[in-house]
């Protein structure tokens, strides 16, 4: 009779042991799952610094096309973006002119300033 009661006690404990949750090895860490405000403190609004140069296309042959991708729009040499004219396209920068004022946009990796004034 004792063996039967011991077996019943073990079987009764199995569901309680089965309810302990195992960690999911594929779940991202809590830092990633936390909302942005919790991770970095209060959110700070960042104003756009102006147009951003995303890509430059320069043909290798003389007289070839020169294009820039600025704020997601393809702008040819002489084209307009935000009231400024694209006056120069280099391999890693472009020059926009608005009236007499010129603005150089440099092609840099993300996380750095993309617009610089000469």
Buried (B, 14 or more C-beta within 10 A) or exposed (E): EEEEEEEEEEEEEEEEEEEEEEEEEEEEEEEEEEEEEEEEEEEEEEEEEBBBBBEBEBEEEEEEEBBBBBBEEEBEBEBEBEEBBBEBBBEEBBBBEEEEEBBBBBBBEEEEEBBEEE
